[in-house]
Amino acid sequence: MASATRGQNRPQLLQAGVQAFTQPDIRDKLLFTFAMIVIFRFVSNVPVPGVNTEALNNIFESSTVLGFLNIFSGGALANMSIAAMGVYPYITASIVMQLMIPIVPTLQALSREGEQGRKQLNIYQHWMTVPMAAVQGYGQLILIQSQGGITGISLTGPDALPTISAIITMTAGTMFLVWIGELISERGIGNGISIIIFAGIVSGLPQLIVGQLYSGTGDGIITTALLAAGIFALVAYIVLFQEAQRRVPVQYSRSVFRSGRMYRQSGQTHIPLKVNTVGMIPLIFANSIIIFPAYMGSILATSGNSAMANLGDWMQTIFNPANTFYWVLLFLTVVIFTFFYTVVVFQQQNMAENLQRQGGFIPGIRPGRPTQEYINRVLIRITWGGAFFLGTVAVTPYILTNIVGASNLSGGGSTLAFSITASGLIIVVGVILDTLRQIEAQLLMRQYEGFIR
């Protein structure tokens, strides 16, 4: 009966977002989160000293690689802001840390020490972020200098001090955003790092829609309507696969000593194996790899050597979003990385070992290695769905462009512009669902029968 009462009181996700403002403590957390987002957007418009913003605007309109990077920085890179790198060096550090844990015995031992071990791993991850941010910051400065958007970037001679100053400033901006993200996780609502990325992506939507997708003509209105329908269908597709899971039944049976007698207790639950276990990470991996040849090509194209310049032009042509080969390679890379990263993450969980230690077992499957093999088989089967889901989302810009017709879109980088509606929408939808789910959980605590206010 109590279960039925709780089920009736369980608010839906959208209702949870509305009801949250009726609870003072949840409202304060939401307002704190919003305040941190405002600070982030303010920092994103503070440029690094010595930057020519007019020259930057010109190269970002013509460079495919820089335009793509700018979309995911929320426009901060186009301003050459101190937050131009966002929190992506931190994400890269977290990915490297997850890959190193199964390899390095010390890190593997820390991962098994519970909360204290996770705190120490988090400290190592923060230390790793600093040099990664410095290297990425220097790489972005060199890339923009090769396109003519900035001058005087060198680690030798009289330009060394201003260059080092710019690198330190950008690194400090990244670490400041990481700190803001952790404050949101601690005192606000939702995952702070994800919300920072979410805010950066969403902030570019108005300019993207007005400046690139809508031309103001009758054909532009029809095109925009078709794109809106396509984006709506894409959101529904993302929600379907983000929430899809395979529930593996698990039974628990253990002995409990009570009042001088031994009792046998049993229960039943399930392991929720998500179809998309790894979220956005394979897309980030794949896009980083696919963009790198175009990045190298843009540098080689400015070389004084004619052979190197021709090689650079060829690399930019092949790895350009206007080329079909680019999207085929992106799809295959996303599928491969999805399987690779799923296996890496799943092995770190030691699920079969933890089940056996807690007295749990899958009906019909022996504990230990047979359980591990069974879960691996199930995981591989459902990961095919997750891999093709992410691959399809990755090539959606190309599909939509061909359906609508690139000639109907204003701006030469129309296919690139769709990248935010594909890869970015996974983050946007995921963050919204996760935040609403956390709000719902806090509301449920207050509506739970017998809760003392």
N, C-alpha and C positions, 0 to 999 in steps of 0.2 A: 504494500500500500504506500509505504514511504517512497519506494522507487517510482511508483506511478505519479505521486505528487511532485517529485523532483522533475520527472519528465515533463509534466504540465508546466512547471515553472521555468523550464529551460528556455532561455531566450534565443532567438535566431541571431545569426551574425550581424545582419543589418540592423535589427532591433537593438542589439548590444551597443552598436555605435551611437544610437540615439539616446539610449538609457544611460550611457556612461556619464553624460553631463548632469544627470540628476544626483550623482554620487560625488560629494565634495572631494574626497581623496583621489578618485579616478580622474575627476575634472582637473585637479591640480597637476596630476601626472601628464595629462594631455597638453595642458598649457605649457608645462615645462618642456615637453618634447617640441612643441611648436616654437618656443623661444629659442631652443638650440638650433632648430632649422633656420630661423631668421639670422642667427649669428653666422651659421655656415654660409648662407647666401651672401651676407655682407662680406665675409672674408673672401668669397669667390670673386669679388669685384675689386679687390685690392691688388694692383699689379706689382710685379717685381720691379725694383728700381732700374731705370735706364731702358725701358721698353718703348718702342715706337708703335702705338696702337693702330695708327692708320695703315702702316705697312703690314701689320699682322692681319688686319681685316682683308686686305687684298689677297694674301697667300692662302688664307683659310677658305676663301671663295673658290679658289682654283685647285687646291690640293685635296685629293681624295683621302689620302692617309690621315692628314691632319684633321680633315672634316670628320672622319670617323672617330678619331680620338677625342675630338672636341665634344661630340654628342654625349659620350660617356663621362665627360668631366663636367657636364651641366653648363657648358659655355665658359668654364673657368680657363681652359687652355687658350681659347681665342683672345682672352684678356691678358694672357700670360700672368695669371694671378698667382699669388703665393700658395693657393690651393689647387694649382693646375693639375696635379697628379691625383687629387682626391685621396681616397683610402686604398687605391689599388696596390701600392707597394705592401700594405699590410695584408691584403688578400693574397698576394703572391707569397709573402712570408708564411702565411697560414697553410697554403698549399704545399710549399716546400717542407714545412714542419711535418705535415701529415704524411708526406712521402718518406721522410727521414725516420719516423718513429719505428717502422718495421725493420729498418736497416741498422740503426744505431742502438746497441743494447742498453746504454744508459737512458736514452729517451724512452725506450720500450718499457724499462723498469719504472720510470716516472709515470707513464700513462696508466700503470696498474696500481698506483698509490692513492687513488681516490682524489678528493678535492685538493689536497696539498700538492699532489703531483701535477694536477692540471694548472694550478697557480704557477708552479715553477716553469712549466712548459709555456704558459702565457708570457712569462717574463722573457724567456728565450726568444719567443716570437716577436716581442717588442724590440729586443736588441737586434734581431735580424732585419727588422723593418727599416732601421736607420740607414745601414749601408745600401740596401736595395733602393730606398727612396733617393739617396744621393746619386747612385748610378743611373737610375731612371730619369732623374731631373737633368743630369748632364746630357743624357741621350736626347731628351726632348729639346734642350737648348741647341744642341748640334744640329738636330733635324730642322728646327725652325730657322737656324742660321743658314743652312744649306738652301732653304727656299727664299732667303732674302728678307725674312721678317725681323731679324735681329742681327747685330754685328758685335764683334769684339769678344766672342766666346773662345777662350783658350786657357789652358792651364799653365802656360809658360809666357814669359815676357810681361809687359806692362798690363796686359788684360787678365792676368791670373787672379789678382785680388777681386776685381768686380765679378769674375766668373765664379770664384769660390763663394763670394757673398751671395750670389743668386742661387747657387746650389744649396747653401745652408738655409737660405730663406724658404725655398721650396720644400726642403726636407722638414723644416720646422712647421710649415703649413700642414703637411701630411700628418705629422705627429699630433698637431693641435686638433685636426679633424678626428683622429683616432681617439683622442681624449674626450672630445665631445660625444662621439659615438658610445663610449663606455659610460659616460654620465647618463645618456639616454637609457641605456640598458639598466643602469642601477636605480635611477630616480624617475624615469619616464615610463613610456609604454612601448613595447616592441624591442626588436634587436637593433641596437644603435647604429652599428656599421651598415646594416641593410637599409636603414632609414636614411642615412647620409647619401648612399648611392641612389636610393629612390628619389630623394629631394633633388639631386643633381639632374637626374633624367627628366623628371616631371617639369622642372623649371624651364627646359628647352622646348616643351610642347607648344606653347602659344606661338612662339616665333617660328617654329617649324611649320605649323599648320598655316599661319598667315603668310609667311614669306616664301614657302616652297610648294605647298600643296594646292593652294587656292589662287587662281590667276585672276579672279574677279569677273570672268566672262561666263556666258551661259554654259559652255563646255566645261569650264572650271567648276561650276556648281554641280554638274552631273558627275564629274570626276571625283569631287570631294565626297559626294553622297555614296558613290561606289566604294571609295576608300574607307569611309566610315562603316559601311556594311561589312567590308572585309576585316577591319580592325575588330568590330564587334564579334564576328565569327571567330577570329583568332583568340580573343579573350575567353570566349566560351570553351574553345579547344584547350587553352592553357589551363583553365580551371579544372576541366575534366581530367586531364592527365596529372596535374599537380595533386589532386585529391585522391586519385586512383591508388588502390593498394590491394595486395594479396594477404589475407589473414590466415596465417598458419596456426592451427589449433595447438594449444599446449595444456597439459594437465600437470598439476602439482600434487605431490603426495609426500607427507613427512610425518614423523612421530613427534608428539608433544607430551612431555611429562607434567601431569597436573594432579594435585591432591593424592600423591602417592601411587598413581596409576599411569600407565602409558596409553595415550590415545593416538589414533591415526586420523590425520586431517588431510583432506583432499580439496582441490578446487580446479577450475578450468578458466583459461584465458586464451589469448592469442598473441602472436607476433605480427605486427603490421609491417609488411615489407612493401615499401612504396615503389610504384612503377618508375617514378623519377626520383631515385634515391639521392642523387648528387646535385640536384638543382641546376644552378646557372654555371657551375664551374667548367664543364666541358666546352660551353660556348666561349667563355673567356679564354681558355686554353687555345681553342681552335682559331679564334679571331686573332689572337696574339701571334700565332705561328703564320697564319695566312697574310697578315699585314707586314710581317718582317721582311719578306723579299721585296715588297713594294717600297718599304722604308729604305732598304739598301740600294734599290734601284734609283730612288730619288737622290741619294748621295752620289752614286756613280755617274748619274747623268750630268752632273756639274763638273766632272773630271776633265782635265785638259787633254787626256789621252783619248783619241777617237774610238779605239776599240772598247775601252771601259765605258765611255759615254753611250756607245751603241748598246752594250750589254745592259746598262742601266735603263735605257729607253725600252728595251725588250722586256725586262723584268717588270717595269711599270705597266706595260701593255698587257702582259699575261696575267698579272695579279691585280688587275683593275676590276672593280665590281661591274663594269660594263661588259666584261668578258664572261661567257658561259662557263669556261674552265674554272674560273674563280669560285663559282657557286657549287660546281660538282666536287671540287677539292674540299671546299668548306664542309659540305654535307658528309663526305667520307671521314674527314678529320674529326668532326663532332661525334659521329657514331663510334669511331675507334676510341676516342678519349672517354666517352661515356662508359664503355665497358672497362677500360683500364682503371679509371678513377673509382668506379663502383667496387671493383674487386679490392683495390687498395683500402678504401674506407671500411668495407665490410670485414676484412681480415683483422682490422684493429679492434673490432668489437668483441671478438672471441665469444660469439653468441652461444655456440654449443657447450663450451666450457662453463659459461655463466649459468646456463640452464641446468647442467648437471650439478653444479655446486649448490644451486638453490632447490634441488629436488624436483626439477621440472623435466618433462619429456614430451616428445611428440608422439601421439598414439600411433602404434604400429611401427615405430622407428626406434631402434636401440640407441641408448645414449652414447655420447662420445663422437668418434669419427663418423659412424653412419648418419648421425644427426647433422653433423657439419656438411657431409656430402649431399644430404637431402636438401638442406637449406640452400646450398650452392646451386643445385640444379634448378630449384624454384626461382632463385634470384637471377640466374642467367636467362631463364625463359622470359621473365617479366621485364628484364633490362632491355631485351630486344624492342619491346614497346616503347620504353623510355628513350632509347637511343634514336629510334626513328622519329619519335615525337620532337626531340631536340633538333635533330637534323632537319626536319620539316620546318620548324620554327626558324632555323637559321637561314633557310633559302626562301622563306616567305617574301622578303623584299623583291627578289627576282621574279617570283610567281606573280605577285600583285602588279609589278611594273608591266609585265607582259600582258596581263589580263586587261588592265586599264589602258595601257599604251603610254610609253614614255613620252611621246610627243604631246600628250594632253597635260603633262605636268610642267609647271613652271620651274625653272632652275635646272642646270645641267646635272646636278648631283642627286636626281630624284630617287634612284635606286639606293644610294647611300642614305638618303633621308629616311627611308623605310626601316633602316636598321634599328632605329629607336622603337619602332612599332613592333618589331620582332623580338630581338634579344632583350631590349629594354622592358618590353611588356611582361616578360617572365619575372623580372625583378619587381616591377610595379605590382603585378597581380599577387605574387608571393608575399610581398611585404604587407599589402593590404589584408590578405587573408590571415597572415600570422598575427598582425596587430589586432584585428577584430577578434581573433580567437583568444588572445590574451585578455582583451577587455571582457569577453564573454565569460572566461574562467573567473575573473574577479567579481563579476556580477553574480555568478552562480554561488560564490561563497557567501554573498550577502543574502541570497534568496534561499540558501539551504535551510531546511527545516531544523529548528533548534539553534540557529546561529544567534549568538549573543552580540548585540550591537553595543 
